[in-house]
Amino acid sequence: MSLQHFRIFVAVVDAGSQTAAADALGLSKAVVSFNLKQLETELGVSLLARSTRRLELTETGRRFYHDCQQVLQQAQTAMDNARQQHGGLQGTLRLSATVEYGHYRILPALAAFARLHPQLRIRHSSSSQQADLISEQFDVAIRLGTLVDSSYRARLIERFDIWPLASPSYLAQPGRSVDTLDDLARADWLAHSRLATPLRWPLQREGETVELDVRGGARIVADTSGALLDFALRGCGVALLPDWLAREAVAAGRLRRLLPEYAFPQQGVYAVYPATRHLAEKVRVFIDFVCGYAAGEGSLDQPSPPAPPTA
């Protein structure tokens, strides 16, 4: 039984058909079909329930699919580690990050890392959705906020503040000024769809905790901080944004920080990676590099990109 059987089986499941898997792998459909039949013959079980419309995993096939993903990942790690004995980091580093943080922080670090390791190939993906590291075959993902319990491992890269912000044009409207916590609770809020409780927050003021509970729900909901920033700049309401994303707009007077005497909970940036027995050297070295980069080591004193335009 070969790893090629495993790769083809996983590709068929991911693609949804033998034809699509053959196209993705650059093989003929006959080769894919032959390898699947040979795999099932060697195992003595049916992995796929075939119908005229689609392929579906059997119960045994479902378990075997997850096992194959683990085996392929471990095989890739073993090959990468073996290559690294000759000439530094090699192989491919597959990375997922959010769009905004990836643009502002990860891409500059990744470019510097790539220059240090010219034999390492890099595959970077930006998405507002959290990737499944195993099924989507990512080595590491950069995630923000508060981590939920999972089977992954994580390392803190840095922490950042979040600020409630609104444009001067919004605050100038009758009844829209925000001078008290009650005003903030009654404002038109722009909420992030991926937060569990985007309109309810414990705040700190002079060592005491108070609750912010926004009334009436959100006026606009979006799945990226970049979209919320743009809505805020256009005068649509109050957005809760990371300091690293909003600092330029605040400094330019295009947004105003509301009630700075109240502190929202700090958020974390984490490098998340599968809980494999042996962490690939390329992943360990990259995470170490990013943590150092975020802490201010190396060429970090670069100006942040300007805030997105309002028109």
Secondary structure, 3 states (H helix, E strand, C coil): CCHHHHHHHHHHHHHCCHHHHHHHHCCCHHHHHHHHHHHHHHHCCCCEEECCCCEEECHHHHHHHHHHHHHHHHHHHHHHHHHCCCCCCCCEEEEEECHHHHHHHHHHHHHHHHHHCCCCEEEEEECCCCCCCCCCCCCEEEEEECCCCCCCEEEEEEEECEEEEECHHHHCCCCCCCCCHHHHHCCCEEEECCCCCCCEEEEEECCEEEEEECCCCEEEEECCHHHHHHHHHCCCCEEEEEHHHHHHHHHCCCCEECCCCCECCCEEEEEEECCCCCCCHHHHHHHHHHHHHHCCCCCCCCCCCCCCCCC
